[in-house]
Amino acid sequence: MKKVIAAVLLITLFTVAIVKAMENKIEPENTSQETANFRSFKMGSIAPDFELKTLSGETVTLSEFKGKKVILNFWATWCKPCKVEMPEIEKFHKKQGKDVVILAVNIDTYSDVKGFVKKNHITFPILLDSKNKVNELYPVFNIPTTFFIDSKGLVQNNYSGSMSVGIMENISNKLN
């Protein structure tokens, strides 16, 4: 009987210790900037500004497109869903004209991005994130991932996976 009482008491103390430990969970002091950005990123918040080079070497910032709707797409040349999506984005780009700005951020700058763009007849801006800085500003967990930014510079929606023209039209039409 003493052994049973001791076992129950030991289990109870162990359970209380675990619960207390979970309540007092301590955040690490050296939280990375990427983790902090993921925690603070919310739909409806201001899209984090950035500066990247295009394939032709021009500098582009997101803030220069304030007042316009922006589709910010993250992709790579080796990504199969991205390969399916790129011709759809090109069709959408030609159909929308200057009403919606498309910025495609390539996170795989070591591949032949220029060759990919030429082969697929892409005419919208391709930005090179060679230092992975923009990829860390946005919560991109897989590619392709696309953020829809309204004319006020607010992130209103995001889409993970390959998009069709219809999906892009549907979401961008809801932006102000």
Secondary structure, DSSP 8 states (H G I E B T S, - for coil): -HHHHHHHHHHHHHHHHHHHHHHT----TT--HHHHHHHH--TTSB----EEEETTS-EEEGGGGTTSEEEEEEE-TT-HHHHHHHHHHHHHHHHHTTSEEEEEEES-TTS-HHHHHHHTT--S-EEE-TTSHHHHHTT--SSSEEEEE-TTSBEEEEEES---HHHHHHHHHT--
